[in-house]
């Protein structure tokens, strides 16, 4: 729903930016999880 709204307001470029941000967030979350599993965290 948010993607559809962003597409109407900002165009297709906004969808590409949102997808990149979502992918970056997933990558950051996975790397954070693996860091804690290895014991590199606190």
PyMOL commands that set and color helices and strands:
alter all, ss='L'
color gray80, all
select helices_A, chain A and resi 2-10+12-38
alter helices_A, ss='H'
color red, helices_A
deselect
rebuild
show_as cartoon
